[in-house]
């Protein structure tokens, strides 16, 4: 029986709370988009740390995300529930760390739009990963590859603008 996440479920376990993006995943409309937005205040909060610390945190977000997303998907009995948004949070956080936006709203919007485009569209190999890798790794991996695609095109656009 599939379990629909709600506030009670959200607070049942720290893993669920994190995987559901501190509640952003409970949104009835565009939970992935709302989850992506959660990464922005996290990045701004942690951006004063050195780049090495930020990269270490991004790695922890990925590894921890595999675990919490796996536990939450198993509890919900769904392969990749839309309510799980930690994958968007972690991937977009990594993008912000790599680009080091320094509170540049235009850059954040550009990165956000590119990431959402690739996360929703899922061109190959993103769609392949989404369909063929199960568990927490599968939940996380397709979003991180979407982030790499977005970063590539962001860099390409920046280079073309020079």
C-alpha positions as CSV (number, residue, x, y, z in Angstrom):
1,X,0.0,0.0,0.0
2,X,1.4,3.4,-1.1
3,X,1.7,5.9,1.7
4,X,1.1,9.6,0.9
5,X,3.4,11.8,2.8
6,X,1.9,14.4,5.2
7,X,3.0,16.4,8.2
8,X,2.8,13.4,10.5
9,X,5.0,11.4,8.1
10,X,7.4,14.4,7.7
11,X,8.2,14.4,11.5
12,X,8.2,10.7,11.9
13,X,11.9,10.4,11.2
14,X,14.9,12.8,10.6
15,X,15.5,10.9,7.3
16,X,12.0,11.7,6.1
17,X,12.3,15.4,7.2
18,X,15.5,15.8,5.2
19,X,14.4,13.8,2.2
20,X,11.2,15.8,2.0
21,X,13.2,19.0,2.0
22,X,12.1,20.1,5.5
23,X,8.5,20.1,4.2
24,X,9.0,21.5,0.7
25,X,8.2,18.1,-0.8
26,X,4.7,18.2,0.7
27,X,3.7,20.9,-1.8
28,X,0.8,19.8,-4.0
29,X,2.3,21.8,-6.9
30,X,5.8,21.5,-8.2
31,X,7.5,20.0,-5.2
32,X,10.8,19.6,-7.1
33,X,10.8,23.3,-8.0
34,X,10.1,24.3,-4.4
35,X,12.8,21.8,-3.2
36,X,15.3,23.4,-5.6
37,X,14.6,26.8,-4.1
38,X,15.4,25.4,-0.6
39,X,19.0,25.0,-1.8
40,X,19.4,28.8,-2.1
41,X,19.1,29.7,1.6
42,X,21.2,26.7,2.5
43,X,23.9,27.9,0.1
44,X,23.7,31.5,1.4
45,X,23.9,30.2,4.9
46,X,27.0,28.1,4.2
47,X,28.7,30.4,1.5
48,X,30.9,32.1,4.1
49,X,32.8,28.9,4.7
50,X,35.9,28.2,2.5
51,X,35.3,26.5,-0.8
52,X,36.8,23.2,0.6
53,X,34.3,23.2,3.4
54,X,31.5,23.9,1.0
55,X,32.6,21.0,-1.3
56,X,32.8,18.7,1.7
57,X,29.3,19.7,2.7
58,X,28.1,19.1,-0.9
59,X,29.7,15.6,-0.8
60,X,27.9,14.9,2.5
61,X,24.6,16.1,1.0
62,X,25.1,13.6,-1.8
63,X,26.1,10.6,0.4
64,X,23.6,11.4,3.1
65,X,21.0,12.0,0.4
66,X,21.4,8.5,-0.9
67,X,20.7,7.1,2.5
68,X,17.7,9.4,3.5
69,X,16.1,9.2,0.0
70,X,16.4,5.4,0.1
71,X,14.8,5.1,3.6
72,X,12.1,7.5,2.7
73,X,11.2,5.9,-0.7
74,X,11.1,2.5,1.0
75,X,8.8,3.8,3.7
76,X,6.5,5.4,1.0
77,X,6.7,2.2,-1.1
78,X,7.4,4.3,-4.2
79,X,10.5,4.0,-6.4
80,X,11.1,7.8,-6.7
81,X,8.4,9.7,-4.9
82,X,7.8,13.3,-6.1
83,X,7.7,14.4,-2.5
84,X,11.4,13.5,-2.1
85,X,13.2,16.7,-3.0
86,X,16.6,16.3,-1.3
87,X,18.0,15.2,-4.7
88,X,17.1,18.7,-6.1
89,X,18.4,20.4,-3.0
90,X,21.7,18.6,-3.1
91,X,22.3,18.9,-6.8
92,X,21.4,22.6,-6.9
93,X,23.5,23.3,-3.8
94,X,26.4,21.7,-5.6
95,X,25.8,23.9,-8.7
96,X,25.8,27.1,-6.5
97,X,29.1,26.0,-4.8
98,X,30.7,25.3,-8.2
99,X,29.7,28.6,-9.7
100,X,30.2,30.6,-6.4
101,X,27.5,33.1,-7.2
102,X,28.3,35.5,-4.3
103,X,24.7,36.5,-4.0
104,X,24.3,37.3,-7.7
105,X,20.5,37.0,-8.2
106,X,20.8,36.9,-12.0
107,X,23.3,34.0,-11.9
108,X,21.1,32.1,-9.4
109,X,18.0,32.5,-11.6
110,X,19.9,31.4,-14.7
111,X,21.3,28.3,-12.9
112,X,17.9,27.6,-11.4
113,X,16.1,27.7,-14.8
114,X,18.8,25.5,-16.5
115,X,18.7,23.0,-13.7
116,X,14.9,22.7,-13.7
117,X,14.9,22.4,-17.5
118,X,17.3,19.4,-17.4
119,X,15.7,17.9,-14.3
120,X,12.2,17.9,-15.9
121,X,13.2,17.2,-19.5
122,X,15.6,14.4,-18.6
123,X,17.5,13.9,-21.9
124,X,19.7,10.9,-22.3
125,X,21.6,9.7,-20.2
126,X,19.5,11.4,-17.4
127,X,16.4,9.5,-18.4
128,X,18.3,6.2,-18.5
129,X,19.7,6.7,-15.0
130,X,16.2,7.7,-13.8
131,X,14.7,4.5,-15.1
132,X,17.4,1.9,-14.5
133,X,19.1,2.8,-11.2
134,X,17.0,2.1,-8.1
135,X,17.1,3.2,-4.5
136,X,18.6,6.3,-3.0
137,X,21.4,6.3,-5.5
138,X,19.0,6.3,-8.4
139,X,16.9,9.1,-6.8
140,X,20.0,11.3,-6.4
141,X,22.1,10.4,-9.5
142,X,19.7,11.7,-12.2
143,X,19.5,15.1,-10.5
144,X,23.2,15.4,-10.2
145,X,23.7,14.5,-13.9
146,X,21.0,17.1,-14.7
147,X,23.1,19.6,-12.7
148,X,26.2,18.7,-14.7
149,X,24.2,19.3,-17.9
150,X,23.0,22.6,-16.6
151,X,26.5,23.6,-15.5
152,X,27.9,22.7,-18.9
153,X,25.4,24.9,-20.8
154,X,25.7,27.7,-18.2
155,X,29.5,27.7,-18.8
156,X,29.0,27.5,-22.6
157,X,26.6,30.5,-22.5
158,X,29.0,32.4,-20.3
159,X,31.9,31.7,-22.7
160,X,29.8,32.7,-25.7
161,X,28.9,36.0,-24.0
162,X,32.6,36.9,-23.6
